[in-house]
Amino acid sequence: MIPADHNELFAWTLAITAGYVVMGYLLELIRMRRVGKPLGRSLGGGVKRVFDGLTLAVSLLLLMGVVYPSVMELIGDTRLFAIVAGLAGVLYSLHALVPEDVA
C-alpha cells in the first residue's frame, strides 16, 4: 500500500499532515483535561502544528522513497521537499533567537 501516482502521493501528504494535526490537538485536549485547565483559548500553535505535520509527511515519504524506488520516481524533483526542509531550518533557527520566557 504505497502511493502509485501523483494524486496518491499528494493524498498521502495530506492524510499524514491532517492526522498529525488531529492527533496533536487530541493529545493537547487530554493533557489539558488531566491538569484541569479550561479549554478556551489555550489550544494554539495551529500554524506550527500544520508545519510540523507537513515536515513529518515529507520526511516519511522521502524515507519510503528510499525503500520503494517507485515512490522516489513519483517524488522525482525534490525541490518541494528541500523547500520544506529549508523553511523548517530557518523558522526553528529564528524561533531559537527569542527565549520562551521573553516571548
C-alpha distances in whole Angstrom, upper triangle without the diagonal:
4,7,9,12,14,14,10,12,14,13,11,14,16,14,14,18,19,17,19,23,22,22,25,27,27,28,31,32,32,34,36,37,37,40,41,41,41,38,40,39,38,34,34,32,30,30,29,26,24,25,24,21,20,21,18,16,17,18,14,13,16,15,11,13,15,13,11,14,12,11,15,16,14,16,19,22,22,25,23,22,25,27,25,26,29,30,28,31,34,33,33,36,38,37,39,42,43,43,42,45,47,44
4,6,9,11,12,8,8,12,11,9,12,14,13,13,16,18,17,19,22,22,22,25,27,27,28,30,32,32,34,36,37,38,40,42,41,41,38,40,39,37,34,33,31,28,28,27,25,23,23,22,19,18,19,16,13,14,15,12,10,12,12,8,10,12,11,8,11,9,7,11,12,11,12,15,18,18,21,20,18,22,23,22,22,26,27,26,28,31,31,31,33,36,35,36,40,41,41,40,44,45,42
4,6,8,8,5,5,9,9,7,10,12,12,13,15,17,17,19,21,22,23,25,27,27,28,31,32,33,34,37,38,39,41,42,41,41,38,39,38,37,33,32,30,27,26,26,24,21,22,21,18,17,18,16,13,13,15,12,9,12,13,10,10,13,13,10,11,8,6,10,11,8,10,13,16,16,19,17,16,20,21,20,21,25,25,25,27,30,29,30,33,34,34,36,39,40,41,40,43,44,41
4,7,8,6,7,11,11,11,13,15,15,16,19,20,20,22,25,25,26,28,30,31,32,34,36,36,38,40,41,42,45,46,45,45,41,42,41,40,36,35,33,30,29,30,27,25,25,25,22,20,21,20,16,16,18,16,12,15,16,12,12,15,14,11,11,8,7,11,10,8,11,13,16,17,20,19,19,22,23,22,24,27,28,28,30,32,32,33,36,37,37,39,42,43,44,43,47,48,45
4,6,5,6,9,10,11,13,14,15,17,18,20,21,23,24,26,27,29,30,31,33,35,36,37,39,41,42,43,45,46,45,45,41,42,40,40,36,35,32,30,28,29,27,24,24,24,21,19,21,20,16,16,18,16,13,15,17,14,13,17,17,13,13,9,8,11,10,6,9,12,14,16,18,17,17,21,22,21,23,26,26,27,29,31,31,32,35,36,36,38,41,42,44,43,46,47,44
4,5,5,6,8,10,11,12,14,15,17,18,20,21,23,24,26,27,29,30,31,33,35,36,37,39,41,42,44,45,43,43,39,40,38,38,34,32,30,27,25,26,25,21,21,22,19,17,18,18,15,14,17,16,12,14,17,15,13,17,18,15,14,11,9,11,10,6,8,10,12,13,15,14,15,18,18,18,20,23,23,24,26,28,28,30,32,33,34,36,38,39,41,40,44,44,41
4,5,5,6,9,10,11,12,14,15,16,18,20,21,22,24,26,27,28,30,31,33,34,36,37,39,40,42,43,41,41,37,37,36,36,32,31,29,26,24,25,24,20,21,22,19,16,19,19,15,15,18,17,14,16,19,16,16,20,20,17,17,14,12,14,14,10,11,14,15,16,18,15,16,20,20,19,22,24,24,25,28,29,29,30,33,34,34,36,39,40,41,40,44,44,41
4,5,5,6,8,10,10,12,14,15,16,18,20,20,22,24,25,26,28,30,31,32,34,36,37,38,40,41,40,39,36,37,35,35,31,30,28,25,24,25,23,20,20,21,17,16,18,17,13,14,16,14,11,15,16,14,14,18,17,15,15,12,10,13,13,10,11,14,16,17,19,16,16,20,21,19,22,24,24,24,27,29,29,30,33,34,34,36,38,39,40,39,43,43,40
4,5,5,6,9,10,11,12,14,15,17,19,20,21,23,25,26,27,29,30,32,33,35,36,37,39,40,39,39,35,36,35,34,30,29,26,24,22,22,21,18,18,18,15,13,15,14,10,10,13,11,8,11,13,11,11,15,15,13,13,11,8,10,11,7,8,11,13,13,15,13,13,16,17,16,18,21,21,21,24,26,26,26,29,31,31,32,35,36,38,37,40,41,38
4,5,5,6,9,10,11,12,14,15,17,18,20,21,23,24,26,27,29,30,32,33,35,36,38,39,37,36,33,33,32,31,28,26,24,21,19,20,19,15,16,17,14,11,14,14,10,10,13,13,10,13,16,14,14,18,19,17,17,15,12,13,14,10,10,13,14,14,15,12,12,16,16,15,17,20,19,20,23,24,24,25,28,29,29,31,34,35,36,35,38,39,35
4,5,5,6,9,10,10,12,14,15,16,18,20,21,22,24,26,27,28,30,31,33,34,36,37,35,35,31,32,31,30,27,25,24,21,20,21,18,15,16,17,14,12,15,14,11,12,15,13,11,15,17,15,16,19,19,17,19,16,13,16,16,13,13,16,18,17,19,15,16,19,19,17,20,23,22,22,25,27,26,27,30,31,30,32,35,36,37,35,39,39,36
4,5,5,6,8,10,10,12,14,15,16,18,20,21,22,24,26,27,28,30,31,32,34,36,34,34,31,32,31,30,26,25,23,20,20,20,17,15,15,15,12,11,13,11,8,10,12,10,8,12,13,11,13,16,16,15,16,15,11,14,15,12,12,16,17,16,18,15,14,18,18,16,18,21,21,20,23,25,24,25,28,29,29,31,34,34,35,34,37,38,35
4,6,5,6,8,10,11,12,14,15,17,19,20,21,23,24,26,27,29,30,32,33,34,33,33,29,30,28,28,24,22,20,17,16,16,14,12,12,12,9,7,10,9,5,7,10,9,8,11,13,12,13,17,17,16,18,16,12,14,16,13,11,15,16,14,15,12,11,15,15,13,15,18,17,16,20,22,21,21,25,26,25,27,30,31,32,31,34,35,32
4,6,5,6,8,10,11,12,14,15,17,18,20,21,22,24,26,27,29,30,32,33,31,30,27,27,26,25,22,21,19,15,15,16,13,10,12,13,9,8,11,11,8,10,13,12,12,15,17,16,17,20,21,20,21,19,16,18,19,16,15,18,19,17,18,14,14,18,17,14,17,20,18,18,21,23,21,22,26,26,26,28,31,31,32,30,34,34,31
4,5,5,6,8,10,10,12,14,15,16,18,20,21,22,24,25,27,28,30,31,30,29,26,27,26,25,21,21,19,16,17,17,14,12,14,13,10,10,13,11,8,11,14,12,12,15,17,15,17,20,20,19,21,20,16,19,20,17,16,20,21,20,21,17,17,20,20,17,19,22,21,20,23,25,24,24,27,28,27,29,32,33,33,31,35,35,32
4,6,5,6,9,10,10,12,14,15,16,18,20,21,22,24,26,27,29,30,29,29,25,27,26,24,21,20,18,16,16,15,12,10,12,11,7,8,10,8,5,9,11,9,10,13,14,13,16,18,18,18,20,19,16,17,20,17,16,20,20,18,20,16,15,18,18,15,16,20,19,17,21,23,21,21,25,26,25,26,30,30,30,29,32,33,30
4,5,5,6,9,10,11,13,14,15,17,19,20,21,23,25,26,27,28,27,27,23,24,23,22,18,17,14,12,12,12,9,7,8,8,4,5,8,7,6,9,11,11,12,14,16,16,18,20,21,21,22,22,18,19,21,19,17,20,20,18,19,15,14,17,16,13,15,18,16,15,18,20,18,19,22,23,22,24,27,27,28,26,29,30,27
4,5,5,6,8,10,11,12,14,15,17,18,20,21,23,24,26,27,25,25,21,22,21,20,16,16,14,12,12,13,10,8,11,11,7,9,12,11,10,13,15,14,15,18,19,19,21,23,24,23,25,24,20,22,24,21,20,23,24,22,22,18,18,21,20,16,19,21,19,18,22,23,21,21,25,25,24,26,29,29,29,27,30,31,28
4,5,5,6,8,10,10,12,14,15,16,18,20,21,22,24,25,24,24,21,23,22,20,17,17,16,13,15,14,11,10,13,11,8,10,13,11,10,14,15,13,15,18,18,18,20,23,23,23,25,24,21,23,25,22,21,25,25,23,24,21,19,22,22,18,20,23,21,19,23,25,22,22,26,27,25,27,30,30,30,27,30,32,29
4,6,5,6,9,10,10,12,14,15,16,18,20,21,23,24,23,23,20,21,20,19,15,15,13,11,12,11,8,8,10,8,5,9,10,8,9,12,13,12,14,17,17,18,20,22,23,23,25,25,21,23,25,23,21,25,25,22,23,20,18,20,20,16,17,20,19,16,20,21,19,19,22,23,21,23,26,26,26,24,27,28,26
4,5,5,6,9,10,11,12,14,15,16,18,20,21,22,20,20,17,18,17,16,12,11,10,8,10,10,6,6,9,8,6,9,12,11,11,14,16,15,17,20,21,21,23,25,26,26,28,28,24,25,28,25,23,27,26,24,24,20,19,22,20,17,18,21,19,17,20,21,19,18,22,23,20,22,26,25,25,22,25,27,24
4,5,5,6,9,10,11,12,14,15,17,18,20,21,19,19,16,17,17,16,12,13,12,10,13,13,9,10,13,12,10,13,15,14,14,17,18,18,19,22,23,23,25,27,27,28,30,29,26,27,30,27,25,29,29,27,27,24,22,25,24,20,22,25,22,20,24,25,22,22,26,26,24,26,29,28,28,25,28,29,26
4,6,5,6,8,10,10,12,14,15,16,19,20,19,19,16,19,18,16,13,14,13,12,15,14,10,11,14,12,10,13,15,13,14,17,18,17,19,22,22,22,25,26,26,27,30,29,26,27,30,27,26,30,30,27,28,25,23,25,25,21,22,25,23,20,23,25,22,22,25,26,23,25,28,27,27,24,27,29,26
4,5,5,6,9,10,11,12,14,15,17,18,17,17,14,16,16,13,10,10,10,10,12,11,7,10,12,10,9,13,14,13,14,17,18,17,20,22,22,23,26,27,28,29,31,31,27,28,31,29,27,30,30,27,27,24,22,24,24,20,21,23,21,18,21,23,20,19,22,23,20,22,25,24,23,20,23,25,22
4,5,5,6,9,10,10,12,14,15,16,14,14,11,13,13,11,7,9,10,9,12,12,9,11,14,13,12,15,17,16,17,20,21,21,23,25,26,26,29,31,31,32,34,33,30,31,34,31,29,33,33,30,30,26,25,27,26,22,23,26,23,21,24,25,21,21,24,25,22,23,26,25,24,21,23,25,22
4,5,5,6,9,10,11,12,14,15,14,15,12,15,15,13,10,12,13,13,16,16,12,14,17,15,14,18,19,17,19,22,23,22,24,27,26,27,30,31,31,32,35,34,31,32,35,32,31,34,35,32,32,29,27,30,29,25,26,28,26,24,26,28,25,24,27,28,25,26,29,28,27,24,26,28,25
4,5,5,6,9,10,11,13,14,14,15,13,16,16,13,11,13,13,14,17,15,12,15,17,15,14,18,19,17,19,22,22,21,24,26,26,26,30,31,31,32,35,34,31,32,35,33,31,35,35,32,32,29,27,29,29,25,25,28,26,23,25,27,24,22,26,26,23,24,28,26,25,22,24,26,24
4,5,5,6,9,10,11,12,11,12,10,12,12,9,7,9,11,12,15,14,11,15,17,15,15,19,20,18,20,23,23,23,26,28,28,29,32,33,33,34,37,37,33,34,37,35,33,36,36,33,33,30,28,30,29,25,25,27,25,22,25,26,23,21,25,25,21,23,26,24,22,19,21,23,21
4,5,5,6,8,10,10,9,10,7,11,12,9,8,11,13,14,17,17,14,17,20,18,18,21,23,21,23,26,26,26,28,31,31,31,34,36,36,37,39,39,35,37,39,37,35,39,38,36,36,32,31,33,32,28,29,31,28,26,28,29,26,25,28,28,25,26,29,27,25,22,23,26,23
4,5,5,6,9,10,10,12,10,14,15,13,11,14,16,17,20,19,16,19,22,20,19,23,24,22,24,27,27,26,29,31,31,31,34,36,35,37,39,39,36,37,40,38,36,40,40,37,37,34,32,34,33,30,30,32,30,27,30,31,28,26,30,30,27,28,31,29,27,23,25,27,25
4,6,5,6,9,9,11,10,14,15,11,11,13,15,17,20,18,16,19,21,19,19,23,24,22,24,27,27,27,30,32,31,32,35,36,36,37,40,40,37,38,41,39,37,40,40,37,37,34,32,34,33,29,29,31,29,26,28,29,26,24,28,28,24,25,28,26,24,20,21,24,23
4,5,5,6,5,7,7,10,12,9,9,12,15,16,20,19,17,20,22,21,21,25,25,24,26,29,29,29,32,34,34,35,38,39,39,40,43,43,39,40,43,41,39,42,42,39,39,36,34,35,34,30,31,33,30,27,29,30,27,25,28,28,25,26,28,26,24,20,21,23,21
4,5,5,6,8,8,12,14,11,12,15,18,19,23,22,20,23,25,24,23,27,28,27,29,32,32,31,34,36,36,36,40,41,41,42,45,44,41,42,45,43,41,44,44,41,41,38,37,38,37,33,34,36,33,31,33,34,30,29,32,32,28,29,32,29,27,24,24,27,25
4,6,8,11,11,15,17,14,14,17,20,21,25,23,21,24,26,24,24,28,29,27,29,32,32,31,34,36,36,36,40,41,40,42,45,45,41,43,46,44,42,45,45,42,42,39,37,39,38,34,34,36,34,31,33,34,31,29,32,32,29,29,32,30,27,24,24,27,26
4,6,9,11,14,16,13,14,17,19,21,24,23,22,25,27,25,25,29,29,28,31,34,33,33,36,38,37,38,41,42,42,44,47,47,43,44,47,45,43,47,46,43,43,40,38,39,38,35,35,36,34,31,33,34,30,28,31,31,27,28,30,27,25,21,21,24,23
4,7,9,12,14,12,14,17,20,22,25,24,23,26,28,27,27,31,31,30,32,35,35,35,38,40,39,40,43,45,45,46,49,48,45,46,49,47,45,48,48,45,45,41,40,41,40,36,37,38,36,33,35,35,32,30,33,33,29,30,32,29,27,23,23,26,24
4,6,9,11,8,11,14,17,19,22,21,20,23,26,24,25,28,29,29,31,34,34,34,37,39,38,39,42,44,44,45,48,47,44,45,48,45,43,46,46,43,42,39,38,39,37,34,34,36,33,30,32,33,29,28,31,30,26,27,29,26,24,20,20,23,21
4,6,8,8,10,13,17,18,22,22,20,23,26,25,25,29,30,29,31,34,35,35,37,39,39,40,43,45,45,46,48,48,44,45,48,45,43,47,46,43,42,39,38,39,38,34,35,36,33,31,33,33,30,29,32,31,27,29,31,27,26,22,22,24,22
4,6,6,7,10,14,15,19,19,18,20,23,22,22,25,27,27,28,31,32,32,34,36,37,37,40,42,42,43,45,45,41,42,45,42,40,43,43,40,39,36,35,37,35,31,32,34,31,29,31,31,28,27,30,29,26,28,30,27,26,22,22,24,22
4,6,7,10,14,15,18,19,18,20,23,23,23,26,28,28,29,32,33,33,35,38,38,39,41,43,44,44,46,46,42,43,46,43,41,44,43,40,39,36,35,37,34,31,33,34,30,29,31,31,27,27,30,29,25,27,29,26,25,22,22,23,21
4,5,7,11,12,15,16,16,18,20,21,21,24,25,26,27,30,31,32,34,36,36,37,40,41,42,43,45,44,40,41,44,41,39,42,40,38,37,33,33,34,31,28,30,31,27,26,28,28,24,24,27,25,22,24,26,23,22,19,19,20,17
4,6,9,11,14,15,14,17,19,19,20,23,24,24,26,28,29,30,32,34,34,36,38,39,40,41,43,43,39,40,42,40,38,41,40,37,36,32,31,33,31,27,28,29,26,24,26,26,22,22,25,24,20,22,24,21,20,16,17,19,16
4,7,8,12,12,11,14,16,16,16,19,21,21,22,25,26,26,29,31,31,32,35,36,37,38,40,39,36,37,39,36,34,37,36,34,33,29,28,30,28,25,26,27,24,22,25,25,21,21,24,23,20,22,24,22,21,17,19,20,17
4,6,9,9,9,11,13,14,15,17,18,19,21,23,24,25,27,29,30,31,33,35,36,37,38,38,34,35,37,35,32,35,34,31,30,27,26,27,25,22,23,24,21,19,21,21,17,17,21,19,16,19,21,19,18,15,17,18,15
4,6,5,6,9,10,10,12,14,15,16,18,20,21,22,24,26,27,28,30,32,33,34,35,35,31,32,34,32,29,32,30,28,26,23,22,23,21,18,19,20,17,15,18,18,14,14,17,16,13,16,18,17,17,14,17,17,14
4,5,5,6,9,10,10,12,14,15,16,18,20,21,22,24,26,27,28,30,32,32,34,33,29,30,32,29,27,30,29,26,25,21,21,22,20,17,19,20,17,15,18,18,15,15,19,18,16,19,21,19,20,18,20,21,17
4,5,5,6,9,10,11,12,14,15,16,18,20,21,23,24,26,27,29,31,31,32,32,28,28,30,27,25,27,26,23,22,18,18,19,17,14,16,17,13,12,15,15,12,13,16,15,14,17,19,18,19,17,21,20,17
4,5,5,6,8,10,10,12,14,15,16,18,20,21,22,24,26,27,29,30,31,31,27,27,29,27,24,27,25,22,21,18,17,18,16,13,14,15,12,10,13,13,10,10,14,13,11,14,17,16,17,15,18,19,15
4,5,5,6,9,10,10,12,14,15,16,18,20,21,22,24,26,27,28,30,29,25,26,28,26,24,27,26,23,22,19,17,19,17,14,15,17,14,12,15,16,13,13,17,17,14,17,20,19,19,17,21,21,18
4,5,5,6,9,10,10,12,14,15,16,18,20,21,22,25,26,26,28,27,23,24,26,23,21,24,23,20,19,16,15,17,15,12,14,16,13,12,15,16,13,14,18,18,16,19,22,21,22,20,24,24,21
4,5,5,6,9,10,11,12,14,15,16,18,20,21,23,25,25,26,26,22,22,24,22,19,22,21,18,17,14,13,14,12,9,10,12,9,8,12,13,10,11,15,15,14,16,19,19,21,19,23,23,20
4,5,5,6,9,10,10,12,14,15,16,18,20,21,23,24,25,25,22,22,25,23,20,23,22,18,18,15,13,15,14,10,11,13,11,8,12,13,11,11,14,16,14,16,19,19,20,19,22,23,20
4,5,5,6,9,10,11,12,14,15,16,18,20,21,22,24,23,19,20,23,20,18,21,21,18,18,15,13,16,15,11,12,15,13,11,15,17,15,15,18,19,18,20,23,23,24,22,25,26,23
4,5,5,6,8,10,11,12,14,15,16,19,20,20,22,21,17,18,20,18,15,18,17,15,15,11,10,12,12,8,10,13,11,10,14,15,14,15,18,19,18,20,23,24,25,24,27,28,25
4,5,5,6,9,10,11,12,14,15,17,19,20,21,21,17,17,20,18,15,18,17,14,14,11,9,10,10,7,7,10,10,8,11,13,12,12,15,17,17,18,21,22,23,22,26,27,24
4,6,5,6,9,10,11,12,14,16,17,18,20,20,16,16,20,18,15,19,18,15,16,14,11,13,14,10,10,14,13,11,14,17,16,15,18,20,19,20,24,25,25,24,27,29,26
4,5,5,6,9,10,10,12,14,16,16,17,17,13,14,17,15,13,16,16,14,15,12,10,13,14,10,11,15,15,13,16,19,18,18,21,23,22,23,27,28,28,27,31,32,29
4,6,5,6,9,10,10,13,15,15,16,16,12,12,15,13,10,13,13,10,11,9,6,10,11,8,9,12,13,12,14,17,17,17,20,22,21,23,26,27,28,28,31,32,29
4,5,5,6,9,10,11,13,14,15,16,13,12,16,15,12,15,15,11,13,12,8,10,12,10,9,13,14,12,14,17,17,16,19,21,21,22,25,27,28,27,31,32,29
4,5,5,6,9,10,11,12,14,15,11,12,15,14,12,15,16,13,16,14,11,14,16,13,13,16,17,15,17,21,20,20,22,25,24,25,28,30,30,29,33,34,32
4,5,5,6,9,10,10,11,11,8,8,11,10,8,12,13,11,14,12,10,13,15,13,13,17,18,16,19,21,22,22,24,26,26,27,30,32,33,32,36,37,34
4,5,5,7,9,10,10,11,8,7,11,11,8,10,11,9,12,11,8,11,14,12,12,15,17,16,17,20,21,21,23,25,26,26,29,31,32,32,36,36,34
4,5,5,7,9,10,12,9,9,13,13,11,14,15,13,16,15,12,14,17,15,14,17,19,18,19,22,23,22,24,27,27,27,31,32,33,32,36,37,35
4,5,5,6,8,9,7,8,11,11,10,13,15,14,17,16,13,16,19,17,17,20,22,20,22,25,25,25,27,30,30,30,34,35,36,35,39,40,38
4,5,5,6,7,5,4,8,9,8,10,12,11,15,15,12,15,18,17,16,19,21,21,22,25,26,26,28,30,31,31,34,36,37,37,40,41,39
4,6,6,9,8,7,10,12,11,12,14,13,17,17,14,16,19,18,17,20,23,21,22,26,27,26,28,31,31,31,34,37,37,37,41,42,40
4,6,9,8,9,12,13,13,15,17,16,20,20,17,19,22,21,20,24,26,24,25,29,30,29,31,34,34,34,37,39,39,39,43,44,42
4,5,6,7,9,10,11,13,16,16,19,19,17,20,22,22,21,24,26,25,27,30,31,30,32,35,35,36,39,41,41,41,45,46,43
4,5,5,6,9,10,10,14,14,18,18,17,19,22,21,21,24,26,26,27,30,31,31,33,35,36,37,39,42,42,42,46,47,45
4,5,5,6,9,10,13,14,18,18,17,19,22,22,22,25,27,26,28,31,32,32,34,36,37,38,41,43,44,43,47,48,45
4,5,5,6,9,12,12,15,15,14,17,19,18,19,22,23,23,25,27,28,28,31,33,33,34,37,39,40,39,43,44,41
4,5,5,6,9,9,13,13,12,14,17,17,17,20,22,22,23,26,27,27,29,31,32,33,36,38,39,39,43,43,41
4,5,5,9,10,14,14,14,16,19,19,19,22,24,24,26,28,29,30,32,34,35,36,38,40,42,42,46,46,43
4,5,9,10,13,13,13,16,17,17,19,21,22,23,25,27,28,29,31,33,33,35,37,39,41,40,44,44,42
4,6,6,10,9,9,12,14,14,15,17,19,19,21,23,24,25,27,29,30,31,34,36,37,37,41,41,38
4,6,9,10,10,12,14,15,16,18,20,21,22,24,26,27,28,30,31,33,35,37,39,39,43,43,40
4,6,8,9,10,11,13,14,15,17,19,20,21,23,25,26,28,29,31,32,35,37,37,41,41,38
4,5,5,6,9,10,11,12,14,15,16,18,20,21,22,24,26,27,29,31,33,34,37,37,35
4,5,5,6,9,10,10,12,14,15,16,18,20,21,22,24,25,27,29,32,32,36,35,33
4,5,5,6,9,10,11,12,14,15,16,18,20,21,22,24,26,28,30,30,34,34,31
4,5,5,6,8,10,11,12,14,15,17,18,20,21,23,25,27,29,29,32,32,30
4,5,5,6,8,10,10,12,14,15,16,18,20,21,23,25,27,28,32,31,29
4,5,5,6,8,10,10,12,14,15,16,18,20,21,24,26,26,30,29,27
4,5,5,6,9,10,10,12,14,15,16,18,20,22,24,24,28,27,25
4,6,5,6,9,10,11,12,14,15,17,19,21,23,23,27,27,25
4,5,5,6,9,10,11,12,14,15,17,20,22,23,26,26,24
4,5,5,6,8,10,10,12,14,16,18,20,20,24,23,21
4,6,5,6,8,10,10,12,15,16,18,18,22,22,20
4,6,5,6,9,10,11,13,15,17,18,22,21,20
4,6,5,6,9,10,11,14,16,17,21,20,18
4,5,5,6,9,10,12,14,15,18,17,15
4,6,5,6,9,11,12,13,16,16,15
4,5,5,7,10,12,13,17,16,15
4,5,5,8,11,12,15,14,13
4,5,6,8,9,12,12,10
4,5,7,9,12,11,11
4,6,9,12,10,10
4,6,8,7,7
4,6,6,7
4,5,5
4,6
4
